[in-house]
């Protein structure tokens, strides 16, 4: 038997290994073209993906990718055949804007015998930022910041982003025509819709500028005047399905949340824990999603349904946090605190909630661990869990308990990963409190 902490971290490690680009990308590389191969990319995994391409490509190539600061693999040159630029996430900066402009220029230089190989992963929407004509980077930062704080889903946020961009929503692929465009995707969105991942720079966009305006209205976001005026212009519309300029664009999803969950499920079985993959695409407010998970846990404890213990509930997707307090949110830490409060110290239940990119809510932690002793230990330190949740300061709560999960940049991103172990009789998990 092993401690809960070790088992939960082992499940996370197994999940991350399963979606690491060095294990998944090479098999999806296309054949070299007759002409040039230009590689472009954006996202938290972009540099790691570029390294795999450089190590496995049989012919000449060049290009540029943009990734988040600190997300270049150790030992990788940023001035190799594929140049790597680091930029800001989740709010865009001048580095990202300059990189996006250079990427769009590279795409525009290609001809019918050439290949544009696009390496796209989560975070690409912020990193690949090129404001539409008449808009500024400050305009985009203002809108993005408001949407991130108000609880909008990633699909809604990216709908708006596409319509404020000169490169997203299929515009990059349109610029590359008539070259062949092959996009390799690491999916960080619920449902793995390619047109949503990084706001779909090489995908036809089924959303409209009217829908983008409706998102702003729904969340009571008052955009800068240039943004409001831009969204009312017909020119703000994106390329739509069936657009001939996108006819040569191909999409391949190389890693997604389901891959991570299945890998964790396999490890759980080997340990003697029956796995239940609840869903790979859960959305909603983190604290509400936590209540649903808690209700399922109680059903397992009371009735052995939908499966008897010892077991583990696994789920993925992307929850949201509406920030109303003074904390910085963090959807996985908020899930963890809401789960602890809902379970009220139920014995034999341990949980982990982490973002697979290694960062939750703008902090340095990937997520949190929850134990039956979480609330009593917090009370002994004078911590009020409910007050921390109201203040959107779950990370501060778990930080005081030393129950933050620290991974650093994982160089992949398939969004949330949650694991809840239920073993009240201690058949698999040692009853050693936090499992240290």
N, C-alpha and C positions, 0 to 999 in steps of 0.2 A: 504493500500500500504506500501511497505518497500523500504529502500534504496538499491542501487545496491550492495554495499559491503556486506550487510547482506544476500541478496538473493544468491549471488555468493558463499559466504562461506557456506551457507546452502546447496547448491547443492553439494559442495565438501564434506561436512560432511555426507550427505546422501549417497554419493558414497562410502566413506571410511567405513561407517558402514555396507554397503551391502557386502563388501569383507573382513570384519574382520574375522579372522580365528575362533574366539570364537563363531561366529554365523553359521559357515559353515562346520567345520571340523568333528565334532562328528558323523554326519549322514553318513559319508563315511568310518568310521572305519570298518575293516574287522572282522570276527569272530576270536577268539583266536585259535591258533594251538594246536595240541597235545603236541608239544614240547615247546621250548623256544620262547619268543618274544623279539627280539632285535630291538630297535628303533635307527635310525640314521637320521641325517638331516643336511641341509646346506641352508643358505639364511637369508635374513633380517627378515623373519617371522618364522625362525626355532624354536627359543625359545618359542614364543607364541604358535606355533603348538604343541611343546612338552608338554606345560602345559595343553593343551586341552586333549592330550592323557593320561597324568597322571591322570587327573580328571575324565576320562570316561572309562578307561581300566578296565575290570572286573577281570583280573588275574595278576600274576606277570609279570614284565617286567624290562628291563635294557637298557642302551644305551648311546649314545653321540650325541649331535648336536653342530654345530658351527654357530654362528651368528655374525653380525657386532658389533663392540664396541658400547655400549650404547643401544643395542636392546634387552635387557632382560626385560621382564615385571616386573613392580614394585611388590615387595614382593615375587618374584619367587626365590627359592633356585637354585643355579647353581650346587649344589652337591646332588640333589635328586636322584630318581631312574634313571632319564635321566640326565646325566652330561651335562652342558652347558659350552662351551668354546667360548670366544669372540676373534675375529680376524679382520684383516684390509680389507677394501673395498674402492675403486675399485681395488687398487693394492694389491696383496697378501703379507702376511708376514709369519714369522716363526711359529706363533701361528696357522695359518690356515694350514700350511704344517704339523705340528705335529698332528693336529686334523684329517686331512685327512688320515694320516698314521694309526692312531688308529682306524678310521672307517673302513678302508680296512681290518685291522687285525680282527676286530669284525665280518665282513662279512665272512671271511675265516674260522671261527670257527663253522659255522652253518651246520646242517645236514638236511636230507629230511623231518623231522617232524617239523622243526623250521620255524619261520616267521621273515623276515627282513622287518620292516615297515619303509619306507623312507619318510621323510618330507622335501620336496624340494620347494624352493621359489626363487624369483629373488635375485640376488647377490651371489647365490651359486657357480657360476663359479669362482669368485675370492676367496671366503671363503673356498671352497673345493679344495685346490691346492696341488697336489702331482706330481712333475715333473717326466716325463718319465725317465727311466734309461739313464744316460749319460747327463742329463740336470740338471740345478740348478734353485733355486728360482730366482736368479738374471736374468737368461735367460728369465724366464717367465714374470718377472716384466718388462723387457725391451720391449718384444714383446707386452704385454698387453698395456703398456703406449703408445706405438707408434700407435697402432690400435685405442685406445680411442680418440686420438687427431686428427686422419686423416679423420674422418667422416665415417668410416666403419659401416655397420649395425650390429645389435646384432647377426644375423644369421652368418654373415661373421666372426665376432670376435670369436664366439663360435665354428665355424668350425675349426679355428686354435687352439683354446684352447684344443679341444678334442684330437687333434693329438700330443699335447705336454704333455699329461697327462697320469698318470698311473692309474687313477680312473674314469675319465670321458668317455663319448662316449660308455656307456654300460659295461665298465670294472668292475665297482662295482657289478653289477648284475651277471656278469660272475664269479666273485670271490665268491659270495654267493651260487652259484649252488652247490647242488641240492635243497637248501631251497626255499620256496615260497617267492617271493619278491612282496610287494605291495607298490606302490609309490603314495603318495598324493601330488598333485601339486597346488601351487598358481602361476598362469601364469603371467609372465611379458614380454612376447614376442608377437609381432604382429602375429595373426593367431593361437596362442595357440598351436604351434607344440611342443609336449612333448619332442622331441629329442633335441630341442634347449634350453629349460628352464634349467638353471644352467648347460648347456652343456651335458644334458642327461646322468647322471652317471648310470642309470638303463635302458636305452633305446638303442636299436640297432641304429647304426649311419649310415645313408644313404650317408654321405659325405665321401670323400677320401682325402688321403694326397696330391694328385695332386691338388685338389681343395683348400686345405689349402695353398699350395705354390702359387696358382694363386691369392688368396686374398692378400698375402704379395706383390706380384708383382704388382697387380692392384693399390695398394695404396703406392707403392714405399717405402715399409718398408724393410730395410736391416736388417735381423735378425742376432743375434750372430752366429758365425760359428757353434757351436754345434747344434743349432736349424736347420740351413740349412742342415747339414749332417743328422740329425735325420729324417727330412721329406723325405729324399731320400731313407731311408731304408724301406724295406717291413715290418719290425717289428713295424713301426709306425702306421700301419693300425688298425682301430678300429673294434669291433665286428659288423657284418652286419645283416640286417633283415634275419630271418630264422636260425640264429645261435642257435643250440640246447641248448647252455648254458643259453640262455635267455628265454627259453620256459615257465618258471614258473614266469615270470615277468608281473605284472598287473599295469595299470596306471589309476588314477582317478584325473581329474582336478576338484578341489573343489572351485576355485574362479578365475575369469578372468575379463578383461576389460569390456566385454559386461554386466556383472552383475552390475558393477559400473555405467555404462551409463544408463542402464534400471532403476536403482534406482533413479538416478538424474532426468531422464525423468518423473518418477512418481511424484516426488516432484514438478517439474516444472508445470505439469498439475494442481496439486492442487493449485498452486499459480495463475493460469490463463495464463501461458506461454505455447504456443504450442511447444512441443519439436521436434527437428529433430536430430536423431542420424546419423551423417554423416558417421562414420565408427569407428570400434573398432581396426583397424589395419593399421593406416596411418604411412607411413615411408617417409624418405627424409630429406633434409636439412631443419632445423627449419624455416629459413627465407623464404624459398620457399613455404613450407606448409602454413605459415602465409599469404602469398600473395593469395593463393587459397581460404583460409577462408575469407579474405577481399573481394575478388571478389563475393563470395556467399552472404556476408552481403550486398554488394551494390545491388545485384540482388533483395534481399528481400526489401530493402529500395525503390528501383525505381519501381519494378514491382510486388511485393508481391509474388515472386517465389523463391524457391519451396514451400513456405508457407508464409502467410501474418503475419505481426507483430500484437500483441506482441508475440514473440517467442524466443526460445533459441536454438542455434546450439551446439550440444555436439559431441565430438570426443575423441578418444583414439588412442593408438598405441605407437610407439617409434620413434621420430624424431632423427636427429643427428646434430652435429655441427662440422664443420671443423675449428679447432682453428688455426688462422693465426695471430691474434693480441696478445696483452699482457694480455688480460683478461683470465678468466678460462672457458669461455663458459657457459654452462647451457642451455639445449635445451628448457626449458619452458620459462625462462627469455628472451632468444633470440627470441622465437616465439612471446612473448608479445610485445617486442620492435619493431620487424618487422611488427606486426599487427598494432600497433599504427601509425607507419610511413605510412603504406599503407592506413589506414582509414582517416588519416589527420584530426582527430577530428570530424568525422561524428557524428552528434547529436543523442542521444538516443541509443548509442551502448556502452556496457560495457563488459569486458571480464576477465576471469581468466584462467591461464595456470599453472598447478602444476604437480609435480611428486608425485604419490600416496604413495611412501615410505617416503615422508617428506623431501627429500633432492634433490636439483637440481644442477647438475654440480659441486659437491664437496663442495658447500657452506652449510650454516645452514638454508637457506630458502627452502621452498617447491616449490615456484614459485612466480608469480607476478599477480597484478591486473592492468587492463587497463581501463581508463576512457576517455570520450570526452575531458576532460581538461588536459590529460597527457602531450601532447606536449607544450601547452601554459605555464603550470606550470613549465615544464622543462626549457623552454626558459627564464622564469623569474629568474631562478636560474643559468643561464649561461650554461646550459647543451645542448649539441648537440647530439640529438638522433642518427643521421646517423654516427657520429664519434664513438659513443659508440658501435654501431653495428659492424662497421668495425673492432674495436679493441676487439671484442668478450667480451665486458664488459657491457652487458645488466643488470646484477645483480647490478653493481655499479650505473647505471642509476636509476633503480627503488629504490635502497636503499636510494639515495638522496631524492627521492620523498616520502619516507615512504610508499611505495606500494609493499613491499615484503610480501608474505604470509608465516607465520611461524607456523608450526604444531608440530615440533619435530618428533621423530621416530613414525611412525604410526603402526609398527609391521605387516604391510601387504605390498604388492607391485604388482599392476597390471599396472604399467607404467603410461604414460601420461594421464592426465585428463584435458580437455579443455571445457569451457562453454562460449558462446558469447550470451549475451542478446541483443535483438533488440526490442526497444519499443519507437519509436520516439515521440509518442503522450502521453507518460507517463501514460498509462492505468494501468500498474502494478507496474512500478518502479517510485518512487518519483524522481522528477527532482531536486535533492539536491546535485549535483556535485558528490563527491566521496561516497555519501551514508553514511556519518558518523553521 
